[in-house]
Amino acid sequence: MSNRFWEIVCAGAPLWGILFGLNVVLLVFIGLSLFLATPEPGTSHIMVINLVLVVGFLAVLGFTLRKCRTAEY
């Protein structure tokens, strides 16, 4: 991608760091709820969908933060 794109994205690096931290907290809450919630089929399906979304977003945020901190764009 172009350098201009990464300059714009990396300008918000502090915000991406905060979002990464919030997603880690959500991941911990989802992990706890997988073990502590009542095992109903609907509940477990929703938690698994949430887990997939949070892990995917963590991957994107992690890649973005790594790219911005190493400045290899």
PDB file of N, CA, C and O in Angstrom:
ATOM      1  N   MET A   1       0.836  -1.174   0.000  1.00  0.00           N
ATOM      2  CA  MET A   1       0.000   0.000   0.000  1.00  0.00           C
ATOM      3  C   MET A   1       0.885   1.243   0.000  1.00  0.00           C
ATOM      4  O   MET A   1       2.089   1.169   0.245  1.00  0.00           O
ATOM      5  N   SER A   2       0.284   2.343  -0.269  1.00  0.00           N
ATOM      6  CA  SER A   2       1.066   3.568  -0.409  1.00  0.00           C
ATOM      7  C   SER A   2       1.512   4.100   0.952  1.00  0.00           C
ATOM      8  O   SER A   2       0.908   3.816   1.986  1.00  0.00           O
ATOM      9  N   ASN A   3       2.577   4.872   0.913  1.00  0.00           N
ATOM     10  CA  ASN A   3       3.097   5.490   2.137  1.00  0.00           C
ATOM     11  C   ASN A   3       2.093   6.462   2.740  1.00  0.00           C
ATOM     12  O   ASN A   3       2.009   6.588   3.961  1.00  0.00           O
ATOM     13  N   ARG A   4       1.348   7.134   1.912  1.00  0.00           N
ATOM     14  CA  ARG A   4       0.359   8.104   2.398  1.00  0.00           C
ATOM     15  C   ARG A   4      -0.711   7.410   3.252  1.00  0.00           C
ATOM     16  O   ARG A   4      -1.123   7.932   4.288  1.00  0.00           O
ATOM     17  N   PHE A   5      -1.151   6.237   2.810  1.00  0.00           N
ATOM     18  CA  PHE A   5      -2.145   5.467   3.566  1.00  0.00           C
ATOM     19  C   PHE A   5      -1.619   5.151   4.960  1.00  0.00           C
ATOM     20  O   PHE A   5      -2.316   5.363   5.953  1.00  0.00           O
ATOM     21  N   TRP A   6      -0.384   4.640   5.036  1.00  0.00           N
ATOM     22  CA  TRP A   6       0.165   4.259   6.329  1.00  0.00           C
ATOM     23  C   TRP A   6       0.466   5.471   7.195  1.00  0.00           C
ATOM     24  O   TRP A   6       0.403   5.370   8.421  1.00  0.00           O
ATOM     25  N   GLU A   7       0.790   6.609   6.601  1.00  0.00           N
ATOM     26  CA  GLU A   7       0.973   7.823   7.388  1.00  0.00           C
ATOM     27  C   GLU A   7      -0.335   8.231   8.057  1.00  0.00           C
ATOM     28  O   GLU A   7      -0.343   8.634   9.220  1.00  0.00           O
ATOM     29  N   ILE A   8      -1.423   8.126   7.330  1.00  0.00           N
ATOM     30  CA  ILE A   8      -2.735   8.473   7.882  1.00  0.00           C
ATOM     31  C   ILE A   8      -3.136   7.483   8.972  1.00  0.00           C
ATOM     32  O   ILE A   8      -3.619   7.880  10.032  1.00  0.00           O
ATOM     33  N   VAL A   9      -2.933   6.188   8.706  1.00  0.00           N
ATOM     34  CA  VAL A   9      -3.310   5.157   9.683  1.00  0.00           C
ATOM     35  C   VAL A   9      -2.453   5.274  10.937  1.00  0.00           C
ATOM     36  O   VAL A   9      -2.967   5.178  12.051  1.00  0.00           O
ATOM     37  N   CYS A  10      -1.150   5.480  10.762  1.00  0.00           N
ATOM     38  CA  CYS A  10      -0.239   5.536  11.911  1.00  0.00           C
ATOM     39  C   CYS A  10      -0.395   6.811  12.720  1.00  0.00           C
ATOM     40  O   CYS A  10       0.085   6.882  13.851  1.00  0.00           O
ATOM     41  N   ALA A  11      -1.050   7.811  12.172  1.00  0.00           N
ATOM     42  CA  ALA A  11      -1.329   9.018  12.951  1.00  0.00           C
ATOM     43  C   ALA A  11      -2.258   8.696  14.124  1.00  0.00           C
ATOM     44  O   ALA A  11      -2.238   9.391  15.141  1.00  0.00           O
ATOM     45  N   GLY A  12      -3.057   7.663  13.987  1.00  0.00           N
ATOM     46  CA  GLY A  12      -3.963   7.250  15.054  1.00  0.00           C
ATOM     47  C   GLY A  12      -3.429   6.103  15.881  1.00  0.00           C
ATOM     48  O   GLY A  12      -4.215   5.390  16.505  1.00  0.00           O
ATOM     49  N   ALA A  13      -2.119   5.894  15.911  1.00  0.00           N
ATOM     50  CA  ALA A  13      -1.522   4.762  16.627  1.00  0.00           C
ATOM     51  C   ALA A  13      -1.900   4.721  18.111  1.00  0.00           C
ATOM     52  O   ALA A  13      -2.154   3.632  18.626  1.00  0.00           O
ATOM     53  N   PRO A  14      -1.952   5.856  18.827  1.00  0.00           N
ATOM     54  CA  PRO A  14      -2.388   5.761  20.238  1.00  0.00           C
ATOM     55  C   PRO A  14      -3.807   5.197  20.379  1.00  0.00           C
ATOM     56  O   PRO A  14      -4.093   4.435  21.302  1.00  0.00           O
ATOM     57  N   LEU A  15      -4.675   5.578  19.464  1.00  0.00           N
ATOM     58  CA  LEU A  15      -6.038   5.047  19.496  1.00  0.00           C
ATOM     59  C   LEU A  15      -6.035   3.550  19.223  1.00  0.00           C
ATOM     60  O   LEU A  15      -6.775   2.806  19.868  1.00  0.00           O
ATOM     61  N   TRP A  16      -5.219   3.097  18.283  1.00  0.00           N
ATOM     62  CA  TRP A  16      -5.151   1.666  17.980  1.00  0.00           C
ATOM     63  C   TRP A  16      -4.632   0.891  19.189  1.00  0.00           C
ATOM     64  O   TRP A  16      -5.068  -0.231  19.443  1.00  0.00           O
ATOM     65  N   GLY A  17      -3.703   1.488  19.931  1.00  0.00           N
ATOM     66  CA  GLY A  17      -3.199   0.832  21.141  1.00  0.00           C
ATOM     67  C   GLY A  17      -4.276   0.677  22.196  1.00  0.00           C
ATOM     68  O   GLY A  17      -4.370  -0.363  22.849  1.00  0.00           O
ATOM     69  N   ILE A  18      -5.096   1.721  22.366  1.00  0.00           N
ATOM     70  CA  ILE A  18      -6.201   1.647  23.331  1.00  0.00           C
ATOM     71  C   ILE A  18      -7.213   0.592  22.900  1.00  0.00           C
ATOM     72  O   ILE A  18      -7.693  -0.186  23.725  1.00  0.00           O
ATOM     73  N   LEU A  19      -7.534   0.564  21.620  1.00  0.00           N
ATOM     74  CA  LEU A  19      -8.471  -0.447  21.124  1.00  0.00           C
ATOM     75  C   LEU A  19      -7.910  -1.860  21.285  1.00  0.00           C
ATOM     76  O   LEU A  19      -8.655  -2.796  21.575  1.00  0.00           O
ATOM     77  N   PHE A  20      -6.612  -2.012  21.100  1.00  0.00           N
ATOM     78  CA  PHE A  20      -5.986  -3.318  21.294  1.00  0.00           C
ATOM     79  C   PHE A  20      -6.140  -3.762  22.750  1.00  0.00           C
ATOM     80  O   PHE A  20      -6.481  -4.914  23.020  1.00  0.00           O
ATOM     81  N   GLY A  21      -5.889  -2.848  23.677  1.00  0.00           N
ATOM     82  CA  GLY A  21      -6.050  -3.175  25.094  1.00  0.00           C
ATOM     83  C   GLY A  21      -7.481  -3.522  25.454  1.00  0.00           C
ATOM     84  O   GLY A  21      -7.721  -4.460  26.215  1.00  0.00           O
ATOM     85  N   LEU A  22      -8.433  -2.778  24.915  1.00  0.00           N
ATOM     86  CA  LEU A  22      -9.844  -3.087  25.174  1.00  0.00           C
ATOM     87  C   LEU A  22     -10.238  -4.448  24.607  1.00  0.00           C
ATOM     88  O   LEU A  22     -11.029  -5.173  25.211  1.00  0.00           O
ATOM     89  N   ASN A  23      -9.689  -4.787  23.453  1.00  0.00           N
ATOM     90  CA  ASN A  23      -9.990  -6.089  22.865  1.00  0.00           C
ATOM     91  C   ASN A  23      -9.384  -7.231  23.669  1.00  0.00           C
ATOM     92  O   ASN A  23      -9.957  -8.319  23.728  1.00  0.00           O
ATOM     93  N   VAL A  24      -8.235  -6.995  24.285  1.00  0.00           N
ATOM     94  CA  VAL A  24      -7.658  -8.025  25.157  1.00  0.00           C
ATOM     95  C   VAL A  24      -8.572  -8.239  26.365  1.00  0.00           C
ATOM     96  O   VAL A  24      -8.791  -9.375  26.788  1.00  0.00           O
ATOM     97  N   VAL A  25      -9.101  -7.153  26.915  1.00  0.00           N
ATOM     98  CA  VAL A  25     -10.047  -7.279  28.034  1.00  0.00           C
ATOM     99  C   VAL A  25     -11.294  -8.041  27.587  1.00  0.00           C
ATOM    100  O   VAL A  25     -11.776  -8.912  28.311  1.00  0.00           O
ATOM    101  N   LEU A  26     -11.817  -7.725  26.409  1.00  0.00           N
ATOM    102  CA  LEU A  26     -12.980  -8.457  25.890  1.00  0.00           C
ATOM    103  C   LEU A  26     -12.659  -9.934  25.693  1.00  0.00           C
ATOM    104  O   LEU A  26     -13.496 -10.797  25.958  1.00  0.00           O
ATOM    105  N   LEU A  27     -11.456 -10.221  25.231  1.00  0.00           N
ATOM    106  CA  LEU A  27     -11.052 -11.613  25.041  1.00  0.00           C
ATOM    107  C   LEU A  27     -11.029 -12.368  26.369  1.00  0.00           C
ATOM    108  O   LEU A  27     -11.433 -13.529  26.437  1.00  0.00           O
ATOM    109  N   VAL A  28     -10.559 -11.709  27.414  1.00  0.00           N
ATOM    110  CA  VAL A  28     -10.561 -12.332  28.748  1.00  0.00           C
ATOM    111  C   VAL A  28     -11.990 -12.562  29.215  1.00  0.00           C
ATOM    112  O   VAL A  28     -12.298 -13.631  29.743  1.00  0.00           O
ATOM    113  N   PHE A  29     -12.868 -11.581  29.031  1.00  0.00           N
ATOM    114  CA  PHE A  29     -14.272 -11.744  29.432  1.00  0.00           C
ATOM    115  C   PHE A  29     -14.954 -12.870  28.659  1.00  0.00           C
ATOM    116  O   PHE A  29     -15.723 -13.641  29.234  1.00  0.00           O
ATOM    117  N   ILE A  30     -14.676 -12.967  27.371  1.00  0.00           N
ATOM    118  CA  ILE A  30     -15.272 -14.041  26.571  1.00  0.00           C
ATOM    119  C   ILE A  30     -14.746 -15.387  27.038  1.00  0.00           C
ATOM    120  O   ILE A  30     -15.499 -16.356  27.134  1.00  0.00           O
ATOM    121  N   GLY A  31     -13.455 -15.445  27.327  1.00  0.00           N
ATOM    122  CA  GLY A  31     -12.878 -16.695  27.827  1.00  0.00           C
ATOM    123  C   GLY A  31     -13.496 -17.117  29.147  1.00  0.00           C
ATOM    124  O   GLY A  31     -13.792 -18.295  29.351  1.00  0.00           O
ATOM    125  N   LEU A  32     -13.692 -16.161  30.042  1.00  0.00           N
ATOM    126  CA  LEU A  32     -14.337 -16.485  31.315  1.00  0.00           C
ATOM    127  C   LEU A  32     -15.783 -16.924  31.120  1.00  0.00           C
ATOM    128  O   LEU A  32     -16.245 -17.863  31.769  1.00  0.00           O
ATOM    129  N   SER A  33     -16.484 -16.255  30.241  1.00  0.00           N
ATOM    130  CA  SER A  33     -17.889 -16.600  30.042  1.00  0.00           C
ATOM    131  C   SER A  33     -18.052 -17.953  29.356  1.00  0.00           C
ATOM    132  O   SER A  33     -19.068 -18.620  29.551  1.00  0.00           O
ATOM    133  N   LEU A  34     -17.076 -18.365  28.562  1.00  0.00           N
ATOM    134  CA  LEU A  34     -17.153 -19.700  27.961  1.00  0.00           C
ATOM    135  C   LEU A  34     -17.145 -20.791  29.026  1.00  0.00           C
ATOM    136  O   LEU A  34     -17.778 -21.834  28.863  1.00  0.00           O
ATOM    137  N   PHE A  35     -16.415 -20.537  30.129  1.00  0.00           N
ATOM    138  CA  PHE A  35     -16.319 -21.538  31.177  1.00  0.00           C
ATOM    139  C   PHE A  35     -17.350 -21.357  32.286  1.00  0.00           C
ATOM    140  O   PHE A  35     -17.702 -22.323  32.964  1.00  0.00           O
ATOM    141  N   LEU A  36     -17.837 -20.136  32.481  1.00  0.00           N
ATOM    142  CA  LEU A  36     -18.735 -19.882  33.606  1.00  0.00           C
ATOM    143  C   LEU A  36     -20.205 -19.801  33.229  1.00  0.00           C
ATOM    144  O   LEU A  36     -21.061 -19.899  34.108  1.00  0.00           O
ATOM    145  N   ALA A  37     -20.527 -19.626  31.962  1.00  0.00           N
ATOM    146  CA  ALA A  37     -21.928 -19.490  31.546  1.00  0.00           C
ATOM    147  C   ALA A  37     -22.592 -20.863  31.485  1.00  0.00           C
ATOM    148  O   ALA A  37     -21.935 -21.899  31.391  1.00  0.00           O
ATOM    149  N   THR A  38     -23.910 -20.825  31.542  1.00  0.00           N
ATOM    150  CA  THR A  38     -24.648 -22.073  31.420  1.00  0.00           C
ATOM    151  C   THR A  38     -24.508 -22.602  29.991  1.00  0.00           C
ATOM    152  O   THR A  38     -24.617 -21.833  29.036  1.00  0.00           O
ATOM    153  N   PRO A  39     -24.274 -23.877  29.840  1.00  0.00           N
ATOM    154  CA  PRO A  39     -24.010 -24.438  28.501  1.00  0.00           C
ATOM    155  C   PRO A  39     -25.285 -24.638  27.675  1.00  0.00           C
ATOM    156  O   PRO A  39     -25.714 -25.771  27.458  1.00  0.00           O
ATOM    157  N   GLU A  40     -25.876 -23.559  27.224  1.00  0.00           N
ATOM    158  CA  GLU A  40     -27.023 -23.654  26.321  1.00  0.00           C
ATOM    159  C   GLU A  40     -26.519 -23.474  24.894  1.00  0.00           C
ATOM    160  O   GLU A  40     -25.571 -22.724  24.662  1.00  0.00           O
ATOM    161  N   PRO A  41     -27.143 -24.152  23.939  1.00  0.00           N
ATOM    162  CA  PRO A  41     -26.642 -24.084  22.557  1.00  0.00           C
ATOM    163  C   PRO A  41     -26.583 -22.675  21.984  1.00  0.00           C
ATOM    164  O   PRO A  41     -25.597 -22.327  21.334  1.00  0.00           O
ATOM    165  N   GLY A  42     -27.598 -21.859  22.200  1.00  0.00           N
ATOM    166  CA  GLY A  42     -27.615 -20.509  21.659  1.00  0.00           C
ATOM    167  C   GLY A  42     -26.537 -19.632  22.269  1.00  0.00           C
ATOM    168  O   GLY A  42     -25.896 -18.847  21.570  1.00  0.00           O
ATOM    169  N   THR A  43     -26.338 -19.765  23.573  1.00  0.00           N
ATOM    170  CA  THR A  43     -25.338 -18.962  24.266  1.00  0.00           C
ATOM    171  C   THR A  43     -23.938 -19.291  23.782  1.00  0.00           C
ATOM    172  O   THR A  43     -23.144 -18.389  23.517  1.00  0.00           O
ATOM    173  N   SER A  44     -23.633 -20.562  23.665  1.00  0.00           N
ATOM    174  CA  SER A  44     -22.284 -20.940  23.246  1.00  0.00           C
ATOM    175  C   SER A  44     -22.014 -20.533  21.798  1.00  0.00           C
ATOM    176  O   SER A  44     -20.885 -20.173  21.464  1.00  0.00           O
ATOM    177  N   HIS A  45     -23.024 -20.584  20.938  1.00  0.00           N
ATOM    178  CA  HIS A  45     -22.838 -20.169  19.544  1.00  0.00           C
ATOM    179  C   HIS A  45     -22.513 -18.680  19.462  1.00  0.00           C
ATOM    180  O   HIS A  45     -21.629 -18.275  18.707  1.00  0.00           O
ATOM    181  N   ILE A  46     -23.220 -17.876  20.232  1.00  0.00           N
ATOM    182  CA  ILE A  46     -22.980 -16.433  20.227  1.00  0.00           C
ATOM    183  C   ILE A  46     -21.594 -16.120  20.777  1.00  0.00           C
ATOM    184  O   ILE A  46     -20.907 -15.241  20.258  1.00  0.00           O
ATOM    185  N   MET A  47     -21.179 -16.826  21.816  1.00  0.00           N
ATOM    186  CA  MET A  47     -19.853 -16.581  22.378  1.00  0.00           C
ATOM    187  C   MET A  47     -18.746 -16.970  21.401  1.00  0.00           C
ATOM    188  O   MET A  47     -17.721 -16.292  21.325  1.00  0.00           O
ATOM    189  N   VAL A  48     -18.942 -18.042  20.662  1.00  0.00           N
ATOM    190  CA  VAL A  48     -17.946 -18.447  19.672  1.00  0.00           C
ATOM    191  C   VAL A  48     -17.871 -17.419  18.547  1.00  0.00           C
ATOM    192  O   VAL A  48     -16.780 -17.105  18.073  1.00  0.00           O
ATOM    193  N   ILE A  49     -19.006 -16.897  18.118  1.00  0.00           N
ATOM    194  CA  ILE A  49     -19.009 -15.841  17.090  1.00  0.00           C
ATOM    195  C   ILE A  49     -18.285 -14.602  17.618  1.00  0.00           C
ATOM    196  O   ILE A  49     -17.490 -13.999  16.897  1.00  0.00           O
ATOM    197  N   ASN A  50     -18.552 -14.219  18.868  1.00  0.00           N
ATOM    198  CA  ASN A  50     -17.848 -13.085  19.470  1.00  0.00           C
ATOM    199  C   ASN A  50     -16.349 -13.343  19.549  1.00  0.00           C
ATOM    200  O   ASN A  50     -15.546 -12.442  19.306  1.00  0.00           O
ATOM    201  N   LEU A  51     -15.978 -14.560  19.885  1.00  0.00           N
ATOM    202  CA  LEU A  51     -14.565 -14.913  19.979  1.00  0.00           C
ATOM    203  C   LEU A  51     -13.874 -14.773  18.629  1.00  0.00           C
ATOM    204  O   LEU A  51     -12.763 -14.249  18.552  1.00  0.00           O
ATOM    205  N   VAL A  52     -14.517 -15.232  17.576  1.00  0.00           N
ATOM    206  CA  VAL A  52     -13.942 -15.119  16.233  1.00  0.00           C
ATOM    207  C   VAL A  52     -13.779 -13.653  15.840  1.00  0.00           C
ATOM    208  O   VAL A  52     -12.750 -13.275  15.279  1.00  0.00           O
ATOM    209  N   LEU A  53     -14.776 -12.830  16.126  1.00  0.00           N
ATOM    210  CA  LEU A  53     -14.703 -11.407  15.789  1.00  0.00           C
ATOM    211  C   LEU A  53     -13.601 -10.695  16.564  1.00  0.00           C
ATOM    212  O   LEU A  53     -12.845  -9.913  15.989  1.00  0.00           O
ATOM    213  N   VAL A  54     -13.504 -10.959  17.861  1.00  0.00           N
ATOM    214  CA  VAL A  54     -12.496 -10.292  18.682  1.00  0.00           C
ATOM    215  C   VAL A  54     -11.089 -10.727  18.283  1.00  0.00           C
ATOM    216  O   VAL A  54     -10.190  -9.891  18.195  1.00  0.00           O
ATOM    217  N   VAL A  55     -10.885 -12.004  18.043  1.00  0.00           N
ATOM    218  CA  VAL A  55      -9.559 -12.481  17.639  1.00  0.00           C
ATOM    219  C   VAL A  55      -9.182 -11.919  16.271  1.00  0.00           C
ATOM    220  O   VAL A  55      -8.025 -11.562  16.052  1.00  0.00           O
ATOM    221  N   GLY A  56     -10.128 -11.835  15.360  1.00  0.00           N
ATOM    222  CA  GLY A  56      -9.854 -11.241  14.057  1.00  0.00           C
ATOM    223  C   GLY A  56      -9.478  -9.776  14.173  1.00  0.00           C
ATOM    224  O   GLY A  56      -8.537  -9.320  13.522  1.00  0.00           O
ATOM    225  N   PHE A  57     -10.199  -9.044  14.989  1.00  0.00           N
ATOM    226  CA  PHE A  57      -9.899  -7.629  15.183  1.00  0.00           C
ATOM    227  C   PHE A  57      -8.560  -7.448  15.883  1.00  0.00           C
ATOM    228  O   PHE A  57      -7.821  -6.515  15.570  1.00  0.00           O
ATOM    229  N   LEU A  58      -8.236  -8.343  16.840  1.00  0.00           N
ATOM    230  CA  LEU A  58      -6.933  -8.293  17.490  1.00  0.00           C
ATOM    231  C   LEU A  58      -5.810  -8.516  16.490  1.00  0.00           C
ATOM    232  O   LEU A  58      -4.769  -7.863  16.569  1.00  0.00           O
ATOM    233  N   ALA A  59      -6.010  -9.425  15.557  1.00  0.00           N
ATOM    234  CA  ALA A  59      -4.989  -9.688  14.543  1.00  0.00           C
ATOM    235  C   ALA A  59      -4.760  -8.455  13.668  1.00  0.00           C
ATOM    236  O   ALA A  59      -3.618  -8.092  13.388  1.00  0.00           O
ATOM    237  N   VAL A  60      -5.841  -7.819  13.242  1.00  0.00           N
ATOM    238  CA  VAL A  60      -5.726  -6.619  12.407  1.00  0.00           C
ATOM    239  C   VAL A  60      -5.055  -5.488  13.182  1.00  0.00           C
ATOM    240  O   VAL A  60      -4.169  -4.816  12.654  1.00  0.00           O
ATOM    241  N   LEU A  61      -5.469  -5.274  14.428  1.00  0.00           N
ATOM    242  CA  LEU A  61      -4.859  -4.220  15.245  1.00  0.00           C
ATOM    243  C   LEU A  61      -3.394  -4.514  15.534  1.00  0.00           C
ATOM    244  O   LEU A  61      -2.561  -3.609  15.501  1.00  0.00           O
ATOM    245  N   GLY A  62      -3.076  -5.771  15.816  1.00  0.00           N
ATOM    246  CA  GLY A  62      -1.685  -6.142  16.066  1.00  0.00           C
ATOM    247  C   GLY A  62      -0.808  -5.897  14.859  1.00  0.00           C
ATOM    248  O   GLY A  62       0.301  -5.379  14.989  1.00  0.00           O
ATOM    249  N   PHE A  63      -1.297  -6.265  13.677  1.00  0.00           N
ATOM    250  CA  PHE A  63      -0.545  -6.015  12.452  1.00  0.00           C
ATOM    251  C   PHE A  63      -0.344  -4.523  12.227  1.00  0.00           C
ATOM    252  O   PHE A  63       0.752  -4.085  11.876  1.00  0.00           O
ATOM    253  N   THR A  64      -1.395  -3.751  12.429  1.00  0.00           N
ATOM    254  CA  THR A  64      -1.316  -2.301  12.225  1.00  0.00           C
ATOM    255  C   THR A  64      -0.337  -1.670  13.203  1.00  0.00           C
ATOM    256  O   THR A  64       0.489  -0.850  12.800  1.00  0.00           O
ATOM    257  N   LEU A  65      -0.410  -2.034  14.478  1.00  0.00           N
ATOM    258  CA  LEU A  65       0.503  -1.470  15.466  1.00  0.00           C
ATOM    259  C   LEU A  65       1.949  -1.862  15.183  1.00  0.00           C
ATOM    260  O   LEU A  65       2.858  -1.044  15.321  1.00  0.00           O
ATOM    261  N   ARG A  66       2.156  -3.107  14.788  1.00  0.00           N
ATOM    262  CA  ARG A  66       3.521  -3.554  14.480  1.00  0.00           C
ATOM    263  C   ARG A  66       4.078  -2.794  13.284  1.00  0.00           C
ATOM    264  O   ARG A  66       5.234  -2.371  13.287  1.00  0.00           O
ATOM    265  N   LYS A  67       3.253  -2.628  12.274  1.00  0.00           N
ATOM    266  CA  LYS A  67       3.683  -1.911  11.071  1.00  0.00           C
ATOM    267  C   LYS A  67       3.994  -0.448  11.397  1.00  0.00           C
ATOM    268  O   LYS A  67       4.963   0.106  10.877  1.00  0.00           O
ATOM    269  N   CYS A  68       3.195   0.171  12.237  1.00  0.00           N
ATOM    270  CA  CYS A  68       3.409   1.574  12.582  1.00  0.00           C
ATOM    271  C   CYS A  68       4.637   1.757  13.479  1.00  0.00           C
ATOM    272  O   CYS A  68       5.373   2.733  13.330  1.00  0.00           O
ATOM    273  N   ARG A  69       4.860   0.822  14.410  1.00  0.00           N
ATOM    274  CA  ARG A  69       5.996   0.977  15.327  1.00  0.00           C
ATOM    275  C   ARG A  69       7.321   0.693  14.650  1.00  0.00           C
ATOM    276  O   ARG A  69       8.334   1.293  15.009  1.00  0.00           O
ATOM    277  N   THR A  70       7.339  -0.210  13.679  1.00  0.00           N
ATOM    278  CA  THR A  70       8.591  -0.472  12.976  1.00  0.00           C
ATOM    279  C   THR A  70       8.805   0.499  11.830  1.00  0.00           C
ATOM    280  O   THR A  70       9.915   0.612  11.309  1.00  0.00           O
ATOM    281  N   ALA A  71       7.762   1.194  11.438  1.00  0.00           N
ATOM    282  CA  ALA A  71       7.808   2.196  10.356  1.00  0.00           C
ATOM    283  C   ALA A  71       8.371   1.607   9.070  1.00  0.00           C
ATOM    284  O   ALA A  71       9.198   2.226   8.400  1.00  0.00           O
ATOM    285  N   GLU A  72       7.917   0.409   8.734  1.00  0.00           N
ATOM    286  CA  GLU A  72       8.344  -0.245   7.495  1.00  0.00           C
ATOM    287  C   GLU A  72       7.269  -0.109   6.436  1.00  0.00           C
ATOM    288  O   GLU A  72       6.792  -1.106   5.893  1.00  0.00           O
ATOM    289  N   TYR A  73       6.903   1.083   6.152  1.00  0.00           N
ATOM    290  CA  TYR A  73       5.894   1.312   5.132  1.00  0.00           C
ATOM    291  C   TYR A  73       6.451   2.268   4.196  1.00  0.00           C
ATOM    292  O   TYR A  73       5.790   2.637   3.225  1.00  0.00           O
TER     293      TYR A  73
END
